[in-house]
């Protein structure tokens, strides 16, 4: 009988230890998903701020945002790179490090047709690569947690991406894909917003934040076809980014 109880205690202890390790790993990976989401948003914000400053729209705000975003983008790379042992993720982070250097280099150059095309292409390449990193962590998390955090950070990214293509559409580049990308981003934002509004993990505070985003989004949806409202689009998409940033943090707490 004594041996039975001793064995039971050992099994119980090991089970709890395994559960604690699994929970710690899930929490760590959820935080990485959050940082990757922020990194994706920053790639769009850097590009948007560069183009706004180049077009002489909201110049002070754009230049200030550009400086902060460049620093934050590099810090996100450093955090992810030191937080994982995955060779696949580290390989992508090597590309992100080079992208950070390219962003810094391009941001110091005057905006012209060539540099506009280069920074737009770079911002899309970063999106594609960082999405691959997020997918590598997907299986280590509950689907509900992964979807909630990735969708919330995606909304932050899309807000910046819409503003990026809004201002890029006013450049001298005659590229039909710019308007196409903007429409696709708008449609994806609307679709994801509807899904988030129905999320079962939404608390009263989250619902309140999402309702505010909904109100701002309705305004942007009416304005984006007017190319004379650049400064307003800049401010409103920033507002959505901030609100969704808070929603992301609330989801992080809910799934810990």
C-alpha positions, -999 to +999 in steps of 0.1 A: +000+000+000+029+023+009+045+017-025+012+024-042+008+058-026+045+066-033+040+057-070+008+077-071+025+108-056+054+105-081+031+102-111+010+131-098+041+153-094+055+144-128+021+151-145+019+185-129+055+193-139+048+183-175+016+204-174+036+234-161+062+231-188+036+228-215+018+259-201+050+279-199+059+269-235+024+279-248+027+313-230+062+319-244+050+310-280+019+332-276+042+361-267+063+353-297+032+354-319+024+388-305+059+401-312+058+387-347+024+404-353+039+437-341+069+432-364+045+428-394+026+459-384+059+479-380+070+469-416+039+486-429+042+516-405+078+522-416+068+523-452+037+544-446+056+570-425+084+572-452+058+578-480+038+603-459+069+623-451+080+622-487+046+635-498+049+663-473+018+652-454+018+651-416+056+655-419+065+659-382+043+631-371+054+608-399+091+614-393+087+608-355+068+576-362+094+565-387+122+568-362+103+549-334+091+522-358+126+516-372+140+511-337+111+489-326+114+467-357+150+459-350+142+452-313+115+428-323+140+410-345+165+408-316+138+395-292+125+368-315+160+357-325+172+352-289+139+336-278+140+306-301+163+277-310+144+268-341+167+268-372+138+277-395+128+307-375+164+319-371+168+316-409+138+339-414+152+363-387+184+365-407+162+379-436+144+402-411+178+416-399+188+424-434+154+440-440+159+462-410+191+474-424+174+481-458+146+500-442+171+522-423+191+528-455+160+536-476+145+558-450+174+582-453+170+585-491+147+610-508+114+597-520+113+591-557+098+566-581+125+540-576+128+543-538+090+541-535+089+509-554+118+494-534+103+501-500+069+489-511+084+456-523+105+453-491+074+458-469+055+430-488+085+406-486+087+411-448+050+404-445+053+371-464+084+359-444+070+368-410+038+351-417+058+319-423+073+323-388+039+326-372+027+294-389+057+275-375+043+282-340+007+275-348+007+238-337+021+247-302-010+268-293-047+262-289-064+273-321-086+298-303-056+315-287-036+315-320-065+329-341-075+356-316-040+370-312-030+367-349-063+382-361-060+412-336-023+419-346-033+414-383-058+443-379-030+465-366-010+456-397-038+461-421-046+495-407-011+506-415-011+488-448-043+506-460-027+539-451+005+529-469-013+521-501-036+551-498-006+575-499+013+553-524-017+556-547-010+593-549+026+589-561+038+591-596+040+554-599+013+542-623+007+507-609-027+492-608-016+467-582-014+495-556-051+501-557-057+464-559-037+458-527-055+485-509-089+470-518-078+436-508-066+449-474-099+468-469-119+436-476-097+415-453-099+440-425-138+440-428-139+402-428-116+398-398-133+426-379-166+407-382-150+375-369-134+393-340-167+408-330-181+373-326-151+360-306-163+340-275-134+353-254-146+389-258-149+406-224-169+438-218-137+458-222-128+440-255-163+446-269-160+483-260-127+486-278-140+467-309-170+489-310-148+520-311-128+504-339-161+497-357-170+534-355-136+545-369-137+519-396-170+530-409-155+565-414-124+552-432-145+530-454-162+561-467-131+582-471-105+560-488-118+567-523-111+605-518-074+612-524-075+646-507-078+633-471-044+619-465-038+634-430-072+622-418-065+587-431-031+588-413-048+597-380-077+573-382-056+543-391-033+551-363-063+552-339-073+518-351-038+505-346-037+517-310-072+503-302-063+469-317-030+469-299-050+471-266-074+444-278-043+422-285-030+427-250-064+418-236-065+385-256-030+377-243-042+380-208-074+359-215-054+330-229-027+328-202 
